[in-house]
Each structure stands twice: as structure tokens, then as C-alpha cells.
Amino acid sequence: MKDRYDVIVVGAGPAGSTAARFAASGGASVLVLEKDRDVGYPVRCGEAVSHEGVVQFIEPDPRWIAATVSRFRIVSPNGKSIAPRLDGTAYVLERRIFDYELAKLAVREGAEIVTKAYVYDLLRDGEDVVGVWAVVKDEKVEIRSKIVVGADGVESRVGKWGGIDTTTSIHDMESCAQLTLSGIEVEQGILDFYFGEHVAPGGYVWVFPKGKDSANVGIGISVDQAKEKSAVQYLEEFVQKKYPNAGILTRIAGGVPCAKTCDKIVKNNIVLVGDAAHQVNPTSGGGIISGMIGGMIAGQVIGETISKSDIAHLKEYADRWHKRLGWRHEVFYGIKEAISAFSDETLNKICEDGLKLPEEKRTVGGIFRTALWNQPSLLLDVAKVFFS
Ligand SMILES: Cc1cc2nc3c(=O)[nH]c(=O)nc-3n(C[C@H](O)[C@H](O)[C@H](O)COP(=O)(O)OP(=O)(O)OC[C@H]3O[C@@H](n4cnc5c(N)ncnc54)[C@H](O)[C@@H]3O)c2cc1C
């Protein structure tokens, strides 16, 4: 490790490794600092991603694919279910290998990665940020850089240190918990989502198959819904009922910022990517691919910035992100607000109406259109969210 780089990336998650990869391929000298001993571990994720999303960055490889799925199913509060047609494939990953491979792609482009390297502050020269302070293998060190990338996940501190407001309201922060179960019967090739006031108020429970008799079974509910009863309690009740004899291989809990992208994702020479920048899809809570897209755009702009020697060019990252995904996340945020307010009766009715459609018309759009047609009052609920 040198004492000076063009760019220091804090965090070797999917967003950080991808930012490092593209910045390095653009000609910047890049150091990635990861606080954990291993890249990709511990895993705090349901691990579902679309094929379309993944192939933008890496060729699918059976070593990090635990299951391939081609359908998803929505289970409504009364237990009826509908599996809308899905054009495409999704994967349940082995993230500890997937994240590792993303880091290797960054190294292949010339980035250096150091693990057991905890960044605890920004290094300043007067008002200017000129690098980071870190504890690397138990030793305090200062490392200089022209640009610092905060890819330090949902609990990001780089942004706050750099004067960027990264707070998430408790309404938008999803409280998540997940158990990886084994010894259970789980249908292959399908992702299940359970809705309902008693199952996951304002959110959902997911069952994602991970091989023959295993699955990631998790829950996400808004933190303000979890005040009376925690996400963990809801999840344990669900598992007790549905999989009473399961073996529990892992237990995790964590937060997901289901919000719009932070107002600022660049300030002077500080750049935020991934969960740190709130680049999660607010409807699904999925942030792997969108964080990688944020990382890629940031990395490309950083490469250009270094070759032009013009820090002001970094602002381009915020514009390109907004054009590519940021504006869509604003729409998805509205959809999340509408769906999370649906009553059990509404969810049951949507499912029942959808089941009346001929199979070839059971797409997400088809089901939604039928729901609006049969329950025009839904239009008002949705409109309230978009126009308030
Ligand atoms: C229970 C749960 C289920 C989820 N399921 C899905 C899903 O199925 N599909 C999906 O797409 N998304 C899912 N997500 C969201 C997804 O996990 C995140 O959006 C994604 O990991 C974000 O990537 P990232 O690189 O921004 O951050 P992270 O993956 O969180 O990586 C941040 C890295 O920064 C490191 N770090 C933090 N602070 C420091 C520091 N000070 N110094 C050095 N290193 C530091 C951390 O150790 C970590 O390695 C889920 C999240 C949760 C909690």
C-alpha cells in the first residue's frame, strides 16, 4: 500500500468494488479499504438479482449462483396466490463469492484492495479533504487521495463526515431480518412474497430458494411499523408456522434505505455510491444492481475527472445517475408509498381479480390495470401519493 492515490474507496461491497473497477479502468490509481477481514462476508442480504442487471457487469457463473428462478408469486393476506408472468430470469446469489468476484474485477483493472482496514475519519488540510484516516491491521495510518468515495453501506459515515446529509427518516428505513433455513420443502424456480397486516405490515416476507432444501426467508417492514413488534418477531412467527422443523443456518438483521436518492451524492471531492447514497430501489428494497450502476457511473466520471485534472467535473456523476436511475427511483418511491398503504382487503381483491385474468394476461401491468378498473378508488390512493 502506498501513502497516496488518486482515489480512496471506503467499502468493498458491490457498489465500492464497481466504482473502483471503473475508476481504475479510466486511468485513476485506486485504493479500496474494507473494514472486514473478508470481502463479501458477513452477508446481510436476500441475494436476489435479475439476470439483466448482472450481465451488465459480469458473466453469470454457477459458482456464485445458488438458484435460478423464472417466476415470482404474490401470496395475499387470505392465503390466495398469484404468479404474474415474468419475462426474464433472476438469480439467488452466493454473495460471499459474488462480492469477491466483483473485487477481483477491480483488482484486474489495477485497483488495490486492503481488508481489515477501518476508515475512521477524513484527513483534512484546513477545510479541504485530502484523504482518510484508517486503522490498517491495528495501526493508525493517514492515506492521501484527491477523491474519497463513500461506499460504506447503509450506516455510511463518509457522507456525514464530508457534510452530506444522508439521514433516512424512520418512515423510509426498512427494518429487515432474515434466516437462512435448511431441511425445508421449498419450490424451486420461484420467488415468493407474502403480504398482510399480520405477516409484514406495510412490507413483505420473502422466501428465496437457495438450492434443493434451503431458502433465504426474510422480512422488511418500515421502522415506524416495527415500533410495537419487531421485524424479527414477525419473521419468527412466520417461520414457526410455515417451517416449524427448519434448521437455521444463519440469522441476520439490517436496514435498507427505501428512500429517494440523497439530495447530494457529490460534494467537492467526496462521492457517495450504493446504499451510502440511497441508491436502493425503494419499491423492492433491492440495492445490489442499482448500487453497482451508481458505482459504475461514479467510477467512469472519476476516471474522466482525474484525466482532466478538474474536480468540478465530479458533479457530472449526480446528473448521469439521475438520468439513468435516480428519476425512476422517484417514481418507485411513490409506488412503494401507495402499496404499503393497501389494506388486507385491497390486497386480497387485487389477487382475486388477477386470478380471473386468462394466464397470458397475468402480467404485473395486466393485474394492476384490472385492479384499477375493478376498484377505481385505488386510483385515488395512488394519485394522492404522486400528487401530494
Ligand atoms: C436483510 C436484507 C436483505 C436484502 N436483500 C436484497 C436482495 O435480495 N436483493 C438486492 O438487490 N438487495 C438486497 N438488499 C440490499 C443490499 O444488500 C444492499 O443494497 C447492497 O449490499 C448495497 O451495496 P453497497 O456496496 O452499497 O453496500 P454494502 O454491501 O453494505 O457494502 C459496504 C461495505 O463497506 C464496508 N464498510 C463500512 N464502513 C466502513 C469503514 N468505516 N471502513 C471500511 N469499510 C467500511 C462494509 O464492511 C461493507 O463491506 C438486502 C438488504 C438487507 C439488509
The ligand as an SDF file (V2000), in Angstrom:
LIG
                    3D

 53 58  0  0  0  0  0  0  0  0999 V2000
  -31.8970   -8.3650    5.0010 C   0  0  0  0  0  0  0  0  0  0  0  0
  -31.5600   -7.7100    3.6890 C   0  0  0  0  0  0  0  0  0  0  0  0
  -31.9570   -8.3240    2.5020 C   0  0  0  0  0  0  0  0  0  0  0  0
  -31.6300   -7.7440    1.2740 C   0  0  0  0  0  0  0  0  0  0  0  0
  -31.9730   -8.4050    0.1270 N   0  0  0  0  0  0  0  0  0  0  0  0
  -31.6130   -7.8980   -1.0760 C   0  0  0  0  0  0  0  0  0  0  0  0
  -31.8950   -8.6150   -2.2750 C   0  0  0  0  0  0  0  0  0  0  0  0
  -32.4510   -9.7280   -2.2660 O   0  0  0  0  0  0  0  0  0  0  0  0
  -31.5110   -8.0580   -3.4650 N   0  0  0  0  0  0  0  0  0  0  0  0
  -30.8850   -6.8350   -3.5230 C   0  0  0  0  0  0  0  0  0  0  0  0
  -30.5700   -6.3770   -4.6370 O   0  0  0  0  0  0  0  0  0  0  0  0
  -30.5910   -6.1470   -2.3960 N   0  0  0  0  0  0  0  0  0  0  0  0
  -30.9350   -6.6490   -1.1800 C   0  0  0  0  0  0  0  0  0  0  0  0
  -30.6110   -5.9600   -0.0280 N   0  0  0  0  0  0  0  0  0  0  0  0
  -29.8850   -4.6750   -0.1460 C   0  0  0  0  0  0  0  0  0  0  0  0
  -28.4250   -4.9250   -0.4960 C   0  0  0  0  0  0  0  0  0  0  0  0
  -27.8610   -5.8360    0.4100 O   0  0  0  0  0  0  0  0  0  0  0  0
  -27.6630   -3.6050   -0.4840 C   0  0  0  0  0  0  0  0  0  0  0  0
  -28.3920   -2.6450   -1.2180 O   0  0  0  0  0  0  0  0  0  0  0  0
  -26.2670   -3.7490   -1.0950 C   0  0  0  0  0  0  0  0  0  0  0  0
  -25.4620   -4.6430   -0.3490 O   0  0  0  0  0  0  0  0  0  0  0  0
  -25.5980   -2.3710   -1.1560 C   0  0  0  0  0  0  0  0  0  0  0  0
  -24.2660   -2.4900   -1.5960 O   0  0  0  0  0  0  0  0  0  0  0  0
  -23.1720   -1.4210   -1.1150 P   0  0  0  0  0  0  0  0  0  0  0  0
  -21.9180   -1.7990   -1.7970 O   0  0  0  0  0  0  0  0  0  0  0  0
  -23.7190   -0.0600   -1.2530 O   0  0  0  0  0  0  0  0  0  0  0  0
  -23.0460   -1.6410    0.4610 O   0  0  0  0  0  0  0  0  0  0  0  0
  -22.6070   -2.9320    1.2900 P   0  0  0  0  0  0  0  0  0  0  0  0
  -22.8460   -4.1690    0.5400 O   0  0  0  0  0  0  0  0  0  0  0  0
  -23.2720   -2.7770    2.6190 O   0  0  0  0  0  0  0  0  0  0  0  0
  -21.0290   -2.7390    1.4570 O   0  0  0  0  0  0  0  0  0  0  0  0
  -20.4930   -1.7280    2.2840 C   0  0  0  0  0  0  0  0  0  0  0  0
  -19.1100   -2.1630    2.6940 C   0  0  0  0  0  0  0  0  0  0  0  0
  -18.4570   -1.0900    3.3710 O   0  0  0  0  0  0  0  0  0  0  0  0
  -17.7020   -1.6200    4.4510 C   0  0  0  0  0  0  0  0  0  0  0  0
  -17.5060   -0.5180    5.4130 N   0  0  0  0  0  0  0  0  0  0  0  0
  -18.4650    0.1570    6.1110 C   0  0  0  0  0  0  0  0  0  0  0  0
  -17.8970    1.1130    6.8730 N   0  0  0  0  0  0  0  0  0  0  0  0
  -16.5490    1.0620    6.6340 C   0  0  0  0  0  0  0  0  0  0  0  0
  -15.4430    1.7990    7.1490 C   0  0  0  0  0  0  0  0  0  0  0  0
  -15.6240    2.8140    8.0190 N   0  0  0  0  0  0  0  0  0  0  0  0
  -14.2040    1.4770    6.7130 N   0  0  0  0  0  0  0  0  0  0  0  0
  -14.0290    0.4730    5.8060 C   0  0  0  0  0  0  0  0  0  0  0  0
  -15.0460   -0.2730    5.3090 N   0  0  0  0  0  0  0  0  0  0  0  0
  -16.2950    0.0200    5.7020 C   0  0  0  0  0  0  0  0  0  0  0  0
  -18.6050   -2.7330    4.9810 C   0  0  0  0  0  0  0  0  0  0  0  0
  -17.8790   -3.6640    5.7640 O   0  0  0  0  0  0  0  0  0  0  0  0
  -19.1330   -3.3400    3.6790 C   0  0  0  0  0  0  0  0  0  0  0  0
  -18.3040   -4.3570    3.1930 O   0  0  0  0  0  0  0  0  0  0  0  0
  -30.9210   -6.5040    1.2270 C   0  0  0  0  0  0  0  0  0  0  0  0
  -30.5230   -5.8970    2.4250 C   0  0  0  0  0  0  0  0  0  0  0  0
  -30.8320   -6.4780    3.6420 C   0  0  0  0  0  0  0  0  0  0  0  0
  -30.3780   -5.8120    4.9150 C   0  0  0  0  0  0  0  0  0  0  0  0
  1  2  1  0
  2  3  1  0
  2 52  2  0
  3  4  2  0
  4  5  1  0
  4 50  1  0
  5  6  2  0
  6  7  1  0
  6 13  1  0
  7  8  2  0
  7  9  1  0
  9 10  1  0
 10 11  2  0
 10 12  1  0
 12 13  2  0
 13 14  1  0
 14 15  1  0
 14 50  1  0
 15 16  1  0
 16 17  1  0
 16 18  1  0
 18 19  1  0
 18 20  1  0
 20 21  1  0
 20 22  1  0
 22 23  1  0
 23 24  1  0
 24 25  2  0
 24 26  1  0
 24 27  1  0
 27 28  1  0
 28 29  2  0
 28 30  1  0
 28 31  1  0
 31 32  1  0
 32 33  1  0
 33 34  1  0
 33 48  1  0
 34 35  1  0
 35 36  1  0
 35 46  1  0
 36 37  1  0
 36 45  1  0
 37 38  2  0
 38 39  1  0
 39 40  1  0
 39 45  2  0
 40 41  1  0
 40 42  2  0
 42 43  1  0
 43 44  2  0
 44 45  1  0
 46 47  1  0
 46 48  1  0
 48 49  1  0
 50 51  2  0
 51 52  1  0
 52 53  1  0
M  END
$$$$
